[in-house]
Amino acid sequence: MFLPLHDQNPLRVIPFQWVTIVVIVLCFFVFIYQQVLPGEQEKAFILSFGLLPAVLFEHRELAPELIILPVELTLLSSMFLHSGWMHLIGNMAFMWVFGDNVEDSMGHWRFLIFYCACGMFASFTHAFAESESISPLIGASGGVSGVLGAYLMLHPRVKVIILVMMRLPLRLPAYWIIGLWVGLQVFNLLNASEGHVAWWAHIGGFLAGVLMIPFFKRSPLPLFDRGTRH
């Protein structure tokens, strides 16, 4: 429905958001690797590194030749796979615009842990809600949802430029944009029939980001941009 393009929020502590960039580059490289695999090999790659809820909760077993990682680690590995270009670009656009300031709030290594923790919690939330599912969960949206939750807690009033319906640019406060995003996730969760979008993962990742940011941010940094003018 919309893509973020730019936020008016410069870095204050770190000189460069290298973790954010590394995550984006890694996701693109993994996706390109997926594209060069023949059809059956790509399917096997996704089954090996994606998260299968029914396998995680031991309702089903994965074929031995597909077991490359312990199933628990697919909570993490699934975050770096994507199902298509739009899936990838959408996730990475949100990561590009919002990830740098969240990384700035806590530093590189803490941000890496935060991002992975949000993504893994998101994956587990989806798996718990869909424990019988044999459809692999893939995508960075769980970790990115955690970044959105953290950004909302840190910088709700920052103006963000978004592209609506791929043609209409708007400049709105972050709390409007992220609030709309949250509303869409809840609406789709309550109204969607069987589909290919893990709404529970989005909501789980977002809540993880909201709850964890007070413990990961640098202690002098206030929440909600208190004391900052925009």
C-alpha positions, 0 to 999 in steps of 0.5 A: 500500500505504501513504501517509505522513502526518507526520514528527516532524522540524521544519525547522532552517535554512530558515523555509519549504519553498517549493520543495517546495510549488511542485513540489506546486502545479505538479504539481496545476495541470498535472494539472488542465489535463490534465483539462480537455483533450478526450481527443485533446488530452490524449493529444497533450499527454502524448505531447509532454511525456512521455518516450518511450524509443524516441524518446529513443534514436532507434528511433522518431520523434514526429509533427512536430506533437507535437514541442514540446520537444527530446526530451532536455527531456522527461526533465524535463517528464515529471516534472510530468504524472500519469496519475490522481488516485491517481498524483498524490496518492501522489507528492505525499504522499511529497513533502509529508512527506519533501521539506521536510527534504531541502530544509532540508538543502541550501537552496532552489536546491540542492534544486531542482537536486537534485530535477530531477537525480534525476528526470531520472536516474530517467527516463533509467534507465527509458528505458535499460531500456525503450529500445524502449518507445513508452509515455510515461513520466510522473510525479514518482515519479523525483524523489520517489524521490531525495528518499526516498534522501536522507531515508534518508541524513539522517534514518533514525531519525525517526519517521513516521506512515503510513496502511497500506491506507488505514485503519491508522495506524502510527508507524515509523522512517523506515528501516523505511518507506523500506526497505519501499518499496525492497523493494516496488520491487525485488519488483515489478521482478523479478515484474511482467509488462508494466505501467504502473509504471516500477519502474526509474525508482523505483530509479534515482531512489532511487539518485541521491538516495543517491549525491548527498546527500553532495555537496548537503547543507550540509557541517556537517550529518551523515549518518544523524542522527549526534549527534542523539537521537530 
